[in-house]
Amino acid sequence: MLKTVSSVINAIGALNYKGTWDASTNNPTLTSSVGTKGDYYVVSVSGSTNLNGITDWVVGDWAVFNGSIWQKVDNSEVTYVSNVATGTGLTGGPITTTGTISLANTAVTPASYGAANTVATFTVDQQGRLTAAANVTIAIANTAVSGLGTMSTQNSNAVVITGGTINAVAHTGGSFANANITSVAVTFPNSYLSNSTLTLGNTTLTLGGTVTNVGNLTLANVTIATGSINVQSANLTSTTTANATYGIASLPLQPAGFIQVNLNGTVVKVPYYAV
């Protein structure tokens, strides 16, 4: 005789409950050494029906067929659960006979979270359930980033620089909408200068065009290596001295004064006439 349910399961395998059995009247009729392995009945009425030599049947005993003979599990070895409660996160309880235990719904909206520009955030309770979920936009302040070094590679998307100074940069493509370029020896192709301007004197010049008037300029130590200067009208400051002498006999007019000009390292006096 097997004494415990666990020993029956270990010896026989899966059990198949067939219902209750009246051990006094043998109803339904059970016969020694006849049955299906794993079938069992629970005694509802005590009795002395002989099943393979067992005659002391009381309410709650199990009659189990092991494939060869009937065996008994004493009711003292059987523990019945009469109430199953459901804990945190579960629904369906308490169960006293039959029922279904299910996971309770949380406040989390069923969806996919996280994307290329967002990161998913979750709140987890003590039972391991997600009680909150959200998408947060990825935003990293420039003050939180360091040690990136030199930007040497960039994908096909345009890089927009909205402030700061471009310094010591080899620029090989694209355009500058507005840039303060310092400490750089720069040579720009003509295509880079379209729609660009600069301020010379008190005049804004459009690059690539012809300018006839640049306003007032103050120049010092300017050297024009080649080319020609075409001055149609200019205001010059005279350096005439009171004791200047001129060759009257060789000049048709008396000069009003002269201008000192450094010509190839020699200061010469160029006369001018007030006519």
matplotlib code that plots the C-alpha trace (Angstrom):
import matplotlib.pyplot as plt

x = [0.0, 1.3, 0.9, 1.3, 0.1, 3.7, 4.8, 1.8, 2.7, 6.4, 5.5, 2.7, 3.0, 0.0, -3.2, -6.7, -9.6, -12.6, -15.0, -16.2, -16.6, -19.0, -16.8, -19.9, -21.9, -18.9, -20.5, -19.3, -18.1, -14.4, -12.7, -9.4, -6.5, -8.8, -8.5, -6.6, -3.2, -3.4, -7.2, -8.3, -11.4, -12.1, -14.1, -17.4, -18.9, -16.8, -16.9, -15.1, -15.2, -12.2, -9.9, -6.7, -6.8, -7.6, -10.9, -10.5, -11.9, -12.9, -14.2, -11.4, -9.2, -8.0, -8.3, -5.6, -4.9, -1.2, -1.5, -1.6, -3.5, -5.6, -3.7, -4.9, -3.8, -5.0, -7.1, -4.7, -2.0, -4.2, -4.4, -7.2, -7.0, -10.3, -9.4, -6.9, -6.4, -4.9, -2.0, -0.8, -1.1, -3.5, -7.3, -9.8, -9.6, -10.4, -11.1, -13.0, -14.0, -12.9, -11.8, -9.2, -6.3, -5.2, -2.7, -4.3, -4.1, -1.7, -1.8, 0.7, -0.6, 0.2, 2.7, 6.2, 8.5, 11.7, 12.8, 15.7, 15.2, 13.5, 14.4, 11.9, 11.5, 9.7, 8.6, 8.8, 7.0, 8.1, 6.4, 8.4, 5.4, 5.7, 3.4, 4.4, 6.0, 6.8, 9.0, 11.4, 13.0, 16.8, 18.3, 22.0, 23.3, 26.6, 28.0, 27.5, 29.6, 33.4, 36.4, 34.9, 38.0, 37.9, 34.8, 36.4, 33.4, 29.8, 26.9, 24.9, 22.8, 23.8, 25.7, 24.3, 26.7, 24.6, 27.3, 30.9, 34.0, 35.4, 39.1, 41.8, 39.4, 40.1, 36.7, 36.3, 32.5, 29.3, 28.7, 29.0, 25.8, 27.4, 30.8, 33.6, 36.7, 39.9, 43.5, 43.1, 45.0, 41.9, 41.6, 38.0, 37.0, 34.8, 31.8, 32.0, 31.7, 28.4, 25.8, 28.5, 29.3, 32.1, 32.4, 35.2, 35.4, 31.8, 30.5, 29.1, 30.5, 28.9, 31.7, 32.0, 30.6, 32.1, 32.3, 32.7, 32.6, 33.9, 33.6, 36.4, 39.5, 42.4, 45.5, 49.0, 52.1, 50.2, 52.2, 50.7, 53.1, 51.6, 48.9, 47.9, 46.1, 43.5, 42.6, 40.3, 39.7, 41.2, 41.6, 45.3, 47.0, 49.7, 53.2, 54.1, 56.8, 57.0, 60.6, 60.1, 61.7, 60.7, 62.2, 60.0, 61.7, 60.9, 57.3, 54.4, 52.6, 53.7, 53.0, 51.0, 53.0, 54.3, 53.5, 56.2, 56.2, 58.4, 59.4, 61.5, 63.0, 63.7, 61.5, 60.6, 58.6, 55.7, 54.4, 50.7, 48.9, 45.8, 44.1]
y = [0.0, 3.4, 6.0, 9.3, 11.1, 12.0, 8.4, 7.3, 10.0, 9.0, 5.3, 5.6, 9.0, 11.2, 10.6, 10.7, 11.5, 9.4, 10.6, 9.3, 5.6, 4.0, 1.5, 0.0, -0.9, -0.9, 1.8, 2.2, -1.4, -1.8, -5.2, -6.3, -6.2, -4.6, -0.9, 1.7, 2.9, 6.3, 6.2, 6.9, 7.3, 9.2, 7.2, 9.0, 6.3, 4.1, 0.3, -3.0, -3.9, -6.0, -4.5, -6.5, -7.4, -3.9, -3.8, -0.8, 2.1, 5.3, 8.6, 10.6, 7.5, 7.2, 4.0, 4.2, 1.6, 1.3, -0.7, -4.1, -3.7, -1.3, 0.6, 3.0, 6.4, 7.0, 10.2, 11.2, 11.6, 13.7, 17.5, 19.4, 23.1, 24.7, 28.3, 29.9, 33.6, 35.9, 38.2, 41.5, 41.7, 38.8, 38.5, 35.7, 34.8, 33.7, 30.3, 27.8, 25.2, 26.1, 29.3, 31.1, 33.2, 35.9, 38.8, 42.1, 45.0, 47.8, 51.5, 50.8, 51.3, 48.4, 49.8, 49.8, 52.2, 53.8, 55.1, 56.7, 60.0, 58.8, 56.5, 54.3, 54.8, 52.3, 52.0, 48.5, 47.5, 44.9, 42.1, 42.9, 44.4, 47.5, 50.1, 53.0, 53.5, 56.5, 57.8, 60.6, 62.7, 62.3, 65.7, 65.9, 69.4, 70.3, 71.0, 67.3, 66.1, 66.2, 64.4, 64.0, 65.3, 66.4, 65.7, 63.8, 62.0, 63.0, 61.3, 62.8, 65.0, 68.7, 69.9, 73.3, 75.4, 78.1, 79.8, 79.9, 80.4, 78.3, 78.1, 76.1, 74.2, 72.6, 73.3, 71.2, 71.4, 73.0, 76.6, 79.1, 81.1, 83.3, 82.5, 84.2, 82.6, 83.4, 82.2, 80.4, 80.9, 80.7, 80.4, 80.4, 79.3, 81.8, 79.5, 80.0, 83.8, 84.0, 86.0, 87.0, 90.5, 92.3, 95.8, 98.0, 101.5, 102.5, 100.6, 97.0, 95.3, 92.3, 89.9, 89.0, 92.3, 95.7, 98.5, 102.1, 103.7, 102.3, 105.4, 106.8, 104.7, 105.3, 103.5, 103.2, 101.5, 100.2, 98.6, 98.0, 95.6, 95.5, 97.1, 100.7, 103.3, 105.3, 108.4, 110.7, 113.0, 112.8, 115.0, 115.1, 116.8, 119.2, 119.2, 122.5, 124.5, 128.3, 128.3, 125.9, 127.0, 126.0, 126.4, 129.2, 129.4, 125.8, 125.7, 127.3, 127.9, 128.7, 125.6, 126.0, 123.5, 120.0, 116.5, 114.4, 110.9, 107.9, 106.7, 103.5, 104.5, 108.2, 111.0, 113.2, 116.4, 116.3, 119.8, 120.6, 123.6, 125.4, 125.8]
z = [0.0, -0.9, 1.8, 0.1, -3.1, -4.0, -3.8, -6.0, -8.6, -8.5, -9.1, -11.5, -13.2, -14.1, -12.3, -13.7, -11.3, -12.1, -9.4, -6.0, -4.9, -2.4, -0.7, 1.1, -2.0, -4.5, -6.6, -9.3, -9.5, -9.1, -9.6, -8.2, -10.7, -13.3, -14.3, -16.2, -15.0, -13.2, -12.6, -9.1, -7.0, -3.8, -1.2, -0.4, 1.8, 4.1, 3.5, 3.4, -0.4, -1.1, -3.8, -4.1, -0.4, 0.9, 2.9, 5.3, 3.3, 5.0, 3.6, 1.9, 1.0, -2.6, -4.6, -7.2, -10.0, -10.7, -13.9, -12.1, -8.8, -6.8, -4.0, -1.3, -0.2, 3.4, 3.8, 6.6, 3.9, 1.6, 2.1, 0.4, -0.4, 0.2, -0.5, -3.0, -2.6, -5.2, -4.3, -5.7, -9.5, -9.8, -10.2, -9.9, -6.2, -3.7, -5.4, -3.2, -5.9, -9.4, -11.1, -13.1, -11.8, -14.2, -14.3, -13.4, -15.9, -15.1, -16.2, -18.9, -22.5, -24.7, -27.3, -28.6, -26.7, -27.8, -31.2, -33.0, -31.2, -28.0, -25.1, -23.3, -19.5, -17.2, -13.6, -12.1, -8.9, -6.2, -8.2, -11.3, -13.2, -15.4, -13.8, -16.0, -19.4, -21.6, -24.4, -23.5, -26.2, -26.4, -25.6, -24.5, -23.5, -25.2, -21.7, -20.9, -23.8, -23.8, -25.3, -28.8, -30.5, -34.1, -36.3, -39.1, -40.5, -41.0, -42.7, -45.6, -43.4, -43.3, -40.2, -39.0, -36.9, -35.4, -33.3, -32.2, -34.2, -37.1, -36.4, -38.2, -40.4, -43.8, -45.5, -48.7, -49.4, -48.5, -47.7, -44.9, -44.3, -41.7, -40.2, -38.2, -39.5, -37.5, -37.6, -40.9, -44.2, -46.5, -50.2, -51.4, -54.9, -56.7, -56.3, -52.6, -52.9, -54.6, -52.7, -50.2, -49.0, -47.1, -45.6, -46.9, -45.4, -44.9, -47.9, -48.2, -51.2, -53.0, -54.0, -57.6, -58.9, -59.8, -57.3, -58.3, -54.8, -51.6, -49.5, -47.3, -46.8, -44.5, -45.9, -44.4, -45.9, -48.9, -51.7, -55.1, -56.8, -60.3, -62.3, -62.7, -60.7, -62.5, -60.3, -62.1, -59.1, -55.6, -52.6, -51.6, -48.7, -49.9, -48.3, -50.0, -48.2, -48.3, -49.5, -52.4, -55.7, -59.2, -62.6, -63.9, -67.3, -68.1, -66.9, -68.7, -65.4, -61.9, -59.8, -56.7, -54.8, -54.8, -53.5, -52.0, -53.4, -52.5, -55.9, -55.7, -52.5, -53.5, -52.3, -55.3, -55.5, -57.9, -58.8, -59.0, -60.5, -59.2, -62.6]

ax = plt.figure().add_subplot(projection="3d")
ax.plot(x, y, z, "-o")
ax.set_aspect("equal")
plt.show()
